[in-house]
Amino acid sequence: YDGALVIVSAGHIRPSKGYAVALSALARLREQGVRFVYLILGKSQVQWDTTGEQHQTVEKMIRDLRLEDHVVWRREYLESSELYRQIQAADLGLVPYTEPDQISSGILPIMLACGRPVLATKFECAKSVSSAVGGVFLAEINNPDSLCARLSEIAAQPGRLRPMMQSCYAQTRQWLWKHSAAKYGETFSSALEG
């Protein structure tokens, strides 16, 4: 993308994921002259969006905010290996959830484990992860101005991202299944011995 900041979000398309907030923030970022591409990986869930309304809402917002030249949307669920490859093609993960009490996130740890810093809103899981792993930037929930300000800060110092990528990757190796399995094995062995 010719030196543009590449930002990625992934997962189900639904209001609580914060795509409307993200797009509003990115429209402000464009007005500041920042060059970026926003990669969206995913689609709405049929069981929660039988009419395709959520999908259409995001598409309309992209048009209304004149972000067509900045958004690349892969409207599909990707196999794990392809998802990881797409995340690693980006500079920064974006997880703008809108519910402060969200206690889990699948995509946030995946992005970090792929070696990508993440800008997330201050939902419970993101706050918890940010205290354990460097490379997580936090913005206010449901606040496009706060999200834009953090994106602007990150875009102004692109040289910081490469070392953060390496750090995120290194810090999350302990999260791999093989390490978790080893810890379970140690716990079970200890319990059997006791």
C-alpha positions as a printed Julia matrix, in Angstrom:
194×3 Matrix{Float64}:
   0.0     0.0    0.0
   2.88    2.3   -0.84
   3.83    3.3    2.69
   0.29    3.84   3.99
  -0.5     2.78   7.54
  -2.35   -0.55   7.24
  -4.94   -1.1    9.98
  -6.86   -4.36  10.39
 -10.07   -5.41  12.16
 -11.44   -8.93  12.01
 -14.44  -10.94  13.12
 -18.21  -10.7   13.07
 -19.84   -7.54  11.8
 -22.27   -6.35  14.45
 -22.86   -3.06  16.31
 -20.96   -4.06  19.47
 -17.77   -4.55  17.43
 -17.54   -0.8   16.91
 -17.15   -0.58  13.13
 -19.27    2.6   13.06
 -16.97    4.25  15.6
 -13.88    3.05  13.73
 -15.11    4.4   10.4
 -16.02    7.76  11.95
 -12.54    7.97  13.47
 -10.92    7.05  10.16
 -12.87    9.76   8.33
 -11.37   12.26  10.78
  -7.92   10.73  10.26
  -8.28   11.15   6.49
  -9.12   14.83   7.01
  -5.76   15.18   8.8
  -4.03   13.95   5.64
  -2.87   10.64   7.12
  -2.41    7.92   4.5
  -3.99    4.65   5.61
  -5.76    1.52   4.47
  -8.35   -0.14   6.69
  -8.62   -3.88   6.15
 -11.85   -5.45   7.41
 -11.88   -9.25   7.6
 -15.29  -10.79   8.26
 -19.01  -10.59   7.73
 -22.19  -10.48   9.74
 -23.6   -13.66  11.28
 -26.7   -14.86   9.47
 -28.44  -15.92  12.69
 -28.14  -12.37  14.1
 -28.49  -10.45  10.83
 -31.08  -12.32   8.76
 -31.77   -9.33   6.49
 -28.15   -8.28   5.97
 -28.91   -4.93   7.62
 -25.64   -4.73   9.57
 -23.61   -5.49   6.46
 -25.52   -2.82   4.54
 -25.09   -0.3    7.37
 -21.3    -0.66   7.26
 -21.26   -0.43   3.46
 -23.41    2.71   3.52
 -21.21    4.3    6.15
 -18.09    3.63   4.06
 -19.8     5.39   1.12
 -21.24    8.27   3.17
 -17.86    8.99   4.76
 -16.13    8.72   1.37
 -13.79    6.0    2.59
 -14.1     3.71  -0.44
 -10.46    4.35  -1.41
  -9.3     3.56   2.13
 -11.25    0.42   3.02
 -10.56   -3.11   1.8
 -13.27   -5.47   3.03
 -12.95   -9.24   2.69
 -16.54  -10.3    3.34
 -15.79  -13.83   4.48
 -14.52  -15.87   7.38
 -10.95  -16.84   6.72
  -9.2   -20.08   7.58
  -6.81  -19.56  10.51
  -3.64  -19.56   8.42
  -5.07  -16.96   6.0
  -6.39  -14.85   8.87
  -2.93  -14.81  10.46
  -1.33  -13.93   7.13
  -3.73  -11.01   6.62
  -3.14   -9.7   10.14
   0.61   -9.93   9.65
   0.28   -7.92   6.44
  -1.01   -5.0    8.54
   0.85   -2.56  10.78
  -1.77   -2.25  13.51
  -4.79   -4.15  14.81
  -7.95   -2.2   15.66
 -10.46   -3.59  18.19
 -13.02   -0.81  18.86
 -15.64   -2.72  20.9
 -18.49   -0.6   22.23
 -19.4    -2.45  25.43
 -17.17   -1.64  28.43
 -17.99   -4.86  30.26
 -16.8    -7.09  27.39
 -14.65   -9.58  29.31
 -13.25  -11.58  26.42
 -11.96  -11.13  22.91
 -10.68  -13.74  20.53
  -9.17  -11.37  18.0
  -7.19   -9.17  20.41
  -4.81  -11.93  21.56
  -4.6   -13.3   18.01
  -3.43   -9.94  16.7
  -0.84   -9.62  19.45
   0.34  -13.2   18.91
   0.71  -12.4   15.21
   3.12   -9.71  16.33
   0.93   -6.71  15.75
   0.37   -3.83  18.16
  -3.32   -3.19  18.81
  -5.4    -0.09  19.37
  -8.44   -1.1   21.39
 -11.17    0.72  23.22
 -11.19    0.46  27.01
 -13.33   -2.66  27.38
 -12.51   -5.01  30.27
 -10.51   -7.59  28.31
  -8.42   -4.94  26.53
  -7.59   -3.2   29.81
  -6.56   -6.51  31.33
  -4.39   -7.51  28.38
  -2.8    -4.05  28.17
  -1.54   -4.39  31.74
   0.12   -7.72  30.87
   1.48   -7.08  27.37
   3.11   -4.01  25.89
   1.92   -2.84  22.5
  -1.74   -2.29  23.39
  -2.95    1.29  22.95
  -6.25    2.23  24.59
  -8.9     4.74  23.5
 -12.21    5.76  25.02
 -15.24    3.63  24.17
 -17.74    4.99  21.62
 -15.55    8.03  21.03
 -14.35    8.56  17.43
 -12.3    11.59  18.49
 -10.37    9.55  21.07
  -9.81    6.75  18.57
  -8.68    9.21  15.91
  -6.29   10.94  18.33
  -4.61    7.63  19.18
  -4.43    6.64  15.49
  -2.91   10.02  14.7
  -0.26    9.56  17.4
   0.61    6.12  16.07
   0.73    7.31  12.44
   3.03   10.2   13.4
   5.69    7.78  14.67
   5.75    4.84  12.23
   9.26    3.89  13.34
   7.86    2.75  16.71
   5.76    0.01  15.14
   8.48   -2.41  14.0
  10.06   -2.83  17.47
   6.55   -3.13  18.96
   5.72   -5.9   16.5
   8.74   -7.9   17.64
   7.9    -7.25  21.29
   4.24   -8.27  20.92
   5.28  -11.48  19.21
   7.87  -12.34  21.87
   5.59  -11.52  24.81
   2.77  -13.74  23.55
   4.75  -16.95  22.93
   3.61  -18.15  26.36
   0.01  -18.06  25.07
   0.6   -20.81  22.5
  -1.41  -23.99  23.01
   1.71  -26.09  23.47
   2.76  -23.95  26.44
  -0.76  -23.99  27.89
  -0.86  -27.77  27.49
   2.47  -28.09  29.3
   1.13  -26.02  32.2
  -1.97  -28.22  32.39
   0.28  -31.28  32.35
   2.38  -29.91  35.22
  -0.78  -29.12  37.21
  -2.23  -32.61  36.66
   1.08  -34.29  37.53
   1.34  -32.24  40.68
  -2.24  -33.13  41.65
  -1.61  -36.84  41.06
   1.54  -36.75  43.18
  -0.29  -34.94  45.97
